[in-house]
Amino acid sequence: MALSTDEIMRLSLDLVGWDEVPADSQIYVPGEGIESALVGIDLESPEVQLAEREGYDLALAHHPVGERARLDFSNVLSRQVEFMTAHGVPTGEAEAAVSELRERVELGAHSANYRHDPSVAELLDQPYMNVHLAPDEIGRRRFVEVAEGMDAGSSVGEFVTALEEIPELAAARTDVEVRVGSEDNDLGEVAVHHAAGTNGGADVARAYFENGVDTVLYIHVGAGDARELSEEYEKKNLVVTGHIASDVIGLNTLIDALEDRGVECTPISGCSIGRS
């Protein structure tokens, strides 16, 4: 059956049991009667033009591209504080750990051309939207399942092996990497830090480590942050699963749900990872 952009946004929320559209997700150009969609991690103005030229009813991106989803993106960073406090990090310390990241995101959004890609879709009358946090939450829950399924006394290397059994991570050309610590280290308490806008960098990982967490999972991390943490910690661990492969875990679930409802999806820009 044909869907509207509103129904597709609602479907993404239903997959995780949420009621409200997150600040990092938005319908830029609404559409009705959607029976085909071009779906990708990053769909910007060239891909919007491709979708219009090839006759797709919708361009469906993962990453935010503009408007409120870009300008209000920092609002989703509050989840970083929620995740840290759930692992015993004091609220004030958690807020301090994310403060520099929040400032950087807010200033970056303020300087960005938040109208660029949406305006191209408007000119072409091409339905266009992005869904970010909900698919990431699907991936986060999958990582938590793996972490909770590890036996007491497991090593970091055994955790890496278990993560690599997730189809999207198994199919990716990127590997699950231990960026801080060692595969020989004890896994200990694991904090999965994903579906909170972006990674928390060195400050957030340090807050976890200083409050009893042994292993932090990010889906990506900057070289400077990894180097800084490596110089400080030997027995703590930062496991990085790979940005695109990790994003695709949730997007594949959404694509499957759309196809079950009769929307033919063409995955590009990373979304073909792990799909047969």
C-alpha positions as CSV (number, residue, x, y, z in Angstrom):
1,M,0.0,0.0,0.0
2,A,1.1,3.6,-0.6
3,L,2.2,5.6,2.4
4,S,2.6,9.3,3.2
5,T,5.8,10.8,4.6
6,D,3.9,11.3,7.9
7,E,3.1,7.6,8.0
8,I,6.7,6.7,7.3
9,M,7.9,8.9,10.1
10,R,5.4,7.3,12.4
11,L,6.5,3.8,11.3
12,S,10.1,4.6,12.3
13,L,8.9,5.7,15.7
14,D,6.7,2.7,16.2
15,L,9.7,0.4,15.6
16,V,11.2,1.7,18.9
17,G,8.0,2.5,20.7
18,W,8.3,6.3,20.7
19,D,5.6,8.9,20.4
20,E,7.5,12.1,19.5
21,V,9.6,12.9,16.4
22,P,13.2,13.4,17.7
23,A,14.9,16.8,17.1
24,D,17.3,15.2,14.5
25,S,14.6,13.8,12.2
26,Q,12.4,15.8,9.9
27,I,10.1,15.8,6.8
28,Y,11.5,18.5,4.5
29,V,9.1,18.1,1.6
30,P,6.0,16.1,2.4
31,G,4.5,13.5,0.1
32,E,1.5,11.2,-0.4
33,G,1.1,7.9,-2.2
34,I,4.7,6.8,-1.7
35,E,5.3,3.4,-3.4
36,S,9.1,3.7,-4.0
37,A,12.0,5.2,-2.1
38,L,15.6,5.9,-2.6
39,V,17.2,5.2,0.9
40,G,20.7,6.1,2.0
41,I,22.8,7.1,4.9
42,D,23.6,10.4,3.2
43,L,21.2,11.8,0.6
44,E,21.9,15.4,-0.2
45,S,21.2,17.6,-3.2
46,P,22.8,15.4,-5.9
47,E,20.9,12.3,-4.6
48,V,17.7,14.4,-4.4
49,Q,18.1,15.2,-8.0
50,L,18.8,11.5,-8.8
51,A,15.6,10.5,-7.0
52,E,13.6,13.1,-8.9
53,R,15.1,12.1,-12.3
54,E,14.6,8.4,-11.7
55,G,11.0,8.8,-10.6
56,Y,11.3,7.8,-6.9
57,D,8.4,8.9,-4.8
58,L,10.7,9.7,-1.8
59,A,14.3,10.4,-1.0
60,L,14.8,9.0,2.5
61,A,18.1,9.9,4.3
62,H,19.5,8.9,7.6
63,H,21.7,11.8,8.6
64,P,20.0,15.2,9.1
65,V,20.6,17.6,6.2
66,G,19.1,20.9,7.3
67,E,16.2,23.0,8.8
68,R,15.1,22.1,12.3
69,A,16.9,18.7,12.2
70,R,20.2,20.5,11.8
71,L,19.5,23.6,13.9
72,D,18.1,21.6,16.9
73,F,20.4,18.6,16.6
74,S,22.1,19.5,19.9
75,N,18.8,18.6,21.8
76,V,19.4,14.9,21.2
77,L,22.7,15.1,23.1
78,S,20.7,15.0,26.3
79,R,20.6,11.3,25.8
80,Q,24.4,11.2,26.4
81,V,23.8,12.4,29.9
82,E,21.0,9.8,30.4
83,F,23.3,7.0,29.3
84,M,26.2,8.1,31.5
85,T,24.0,8.6,34.6
86,A,22.5,5.1,34.0
87,H,26.1,3.8,34.5
88,G,26.7,5.7,37.7
89,V,28.3,8.9,36.4
90,P,27.0,11.8,38.6
91,T,24.7,14.2,36.7
92,G,27.0,17.2,37.1
93,E,29.9,15.3,35.8
94,A,27.9,13.9,32.9
95,E,26.7,17.4,32.0
96,A,30.3,18.7,32.1
97,A,31.5,15.8,29.9
98,V,29.1,16.7,27.1
99,S,29.3,20.5,27.4
100,E,32.1,21.1,24.9
101,L,30.4,18.7,22.4
102,R,27.1,20.5,22.8
103,E,28.7,23.9,22.2
104,R,30.6,22.7,19.2
105,V,27.4,21.2,17.7
106,E,25.3,24.3,18.4
107,L,27.9,26.7,16.9
108,G,28.3,24.5,13.9
109,A,24.6,24.4,13.2
110,H,24.3,28.1,13.6
111,S,26.9,28.7,10.9
112,A,25.6,26.0,8.5
113,N,23.5,26.6,5.3
114,Y,20.5,24.8,6.8
115,R,18.4,25.6,3.7
116,H,20.7,24.1,1.0
117,D,19.5,20.6,0.5
118,P,15.8,21.1,1.5
119,S,15.5,24.0,-1.0
120,V,16.7,21.8,-3.8
121,A,14.0,19.2,-3.0
122,E,11.4,22.0,-2.7
123,L,12.3,23.3,-6.2
124,L,12.0,19.9,-7.6
125,D,8.8,19.1,-5.6
126,Q,10.6,15.9,-4.5
127,P,9.4,14.4,-1.2
128,Y,12.4,14.3,1.1
129,M,12.9,13.4,4.7
130,N,15.4,12.0,7.2
131,V,15.1,9.6,10.1
132,H,18.1,9.5,12.4
133,L,17.6,8.8,16.1
134,A,15.0,6.0,15.8
135,P,17.1,3.7,13.6
136,D,20.1,4.4,15.7
137,E,18.1,3.3,18.8
138,I,17.4,0.0,17.0
139,G,21.2,-0.5,16.6
140,R,21.9,0.5,20.2
141,R,19.5,-2.1,21.5
142,R,21.2,-4.7,19.3
143,F,24.6,-3.8,20.8
144,V,23.1,-3.9,24.3
145,E,21.8,-7.4,23.6
146,V,25.3,-8.6,22.7
147,A,26.8,-6.9,25.7
148,E,24.3,-8.4,28.1
149,G,24.8,-11.8,26.5
150,M,28.5,-12.0,27.4
151,D,29.5,-14.3,30.2
152,A,31.2,-13.0,33.3
153,G,34.9,-13.0,32.8
154,S,34.7,-12.5,29.1
155,S,37.5,-10.7,27.4
156,V,37.3,-7.6,25.1
157,G,38.3,-9.9,22.2
158,E,35.4,-12.2,22.9
159,F,33.0,-9.2,22.8
160,V,34.5,-8.1,19.5
161,T,33.9,-11.6,18.1
162,A,30.3,-11.5,19.3
163,L,29.7,-8.1,17.7
164,E,31.1,-9.2,14.4
165,E,28.3,-11.8,14.2
166,I,25.8,-9.0,13.6
167,P,25.1,-9.3,9.8
168,E,25.8,-5.7,9.0
169,L,29.1,-5.7,10.9
170,A,30.1,-9.0,9.4
171,A,29.4,-7.7,5.8
172,A,31.2,-4.4,6.3
173,R,34.7,-3.7,5.0
174,T,35.4,-1.9,8.3
175,D,36.2,-4.1,11.2
176,V,35.2,-3.8,14.8
177,E,38.3,-2.2,16.4
178,V,39.7,-1.8,19.9
179,R,40.9,1.8,19.8
180,V,41.8,2.0,23.5
181,G,42.9,-1.0,25.6
182,S,43.5,-4.5,24.4
183,E,41.5,-7.5,23.3
184,D,43.2,-9.4,26.1
185,N,41.7,-7.1,28.8
186,D,38.7,-8.1,30.9
187,L,35.5,-6.9,29.4
188,G,34.0,-5.9,32.7
189,E,31.1,-3.4,32.8
190,V,30.1,-2.3,29.3
191,A,28.5,1.0,28.4
192,V,26.9,1.2,24.9
193,H,27.1,4.8,23.9
194,H,25.1,5.1,20.7
195,A,21.9,6.7,19.5
196,A,22.7,10.0,21.2
197,G,23.4,12.2,18.2
198,T,27.1,11.4,17.9
199,N,30.0,9.9,19.9
200,G,31.0,11.6,23.1
201,G,34.7,11.9,22.4
202,A,37.4,11.6,25.0
203,D,35.5,13.5,27.7
204,V,32.5,11.2,27.8
205,A,34.6,8.0,27.6
206,R,36.7,9.4,30.5
207,A,33.6,10.0,32.6
208,Y,32.6,6.4,32.1
209,F,36.1,5.1,32.9
210,E,36.4,7.2,36.0
211,N,33.1,5.9,37.4
212,G,33.6,2.2,37.1
213,V,32.8,1.3,33.5
214,D,35.5,-0.9,32.0
215,T,34.5,-0.9,28.3
216,V,32.8,1.8,26.2
217,L,31.3,1.1,22.8
218,Y,31.2,3.9,20.2
219,I,30.4,3.5,16.6
220,H,33.1,6.0,15.6
221,V,35.8,8.1,17.3
222,G,38.2,10.8,16.3
223,A,42.0,10.0,16.1
224,G,42.8,12.7,18.7
225,D,40.3,11.4,21.2
226,A,41.5,7.8,20.8
227,R,45.1,8.9,21.2
228,E,44.4,10.9,24.3
229,L,42.5,8.1,26.0
230,S,45.2,5.5,25.0
231,E,47.8,7.6,26.8
232,E,45.7,7.7,30.0
233,Y,44.3,4.1,30.2
234,E,45.7,0.7,29.7
235,K,43.1,-1.5,31.4
236,K,40.1,0.4,30.1
237,N,38.7,-0.2,26.7
238,L,37.1,1.7,23.8
239,V,35.5,-0.6,21.2
240,V,34.5,1.1,17.9
241,T,32.0,-0.8,15.7
242,G,32.2,1.3,12.5
243,H,30.0,4.2,11.7
244,I,28.2,3.2,8.5
245,A,27.8,-0.5,9.2
246,S,26.4,0.4,12.6
247,D,23.9,2.9,11.2
248,V,22.7,0.4,8.7
249,I,21.6,-2.0,11.4
250,G,18.6,0.2,12.2
251,L,18.0,1.3,8.6
252,N,17.8,-2.3,7.4
253,T,15.0,-2.8,10.0
254,L,13.2,0.3,8.7
255,I,13.7,-0.8,5.0
256,D,12.2,-4.2,5.8
257,A,9.2,-2.6,7.5
258,L,8.7,-0.3,4.5
259,E,8.9,-3.2,2.0
260,D,6.5,-5.2,4.2
261,R,4.0,-2.3,3.6
262,G,4.5,-2.3,-0.2
263,V,7.1,0.5,-0.5
264,E,9.9,-0.6,-2.9
265,C,13.2,0.6,-1.5
266,T,16.4,1.1,-3.4
267,P,19.4,1.2,-0.9
268,I,22.4,3.4,-1.8
269,S,25.0,5.4,0.2
270,G,25.9,2.5,2.5
271,C,22.4,1.0,3.0
272,S,23.2,-2.1,0.9
273,I,25.6,-3.4,3.6
274,G,24.2,-6.6,5.1
275,R,21.3,-6.9,2.6
276,S,21.0,-10.0,0.5
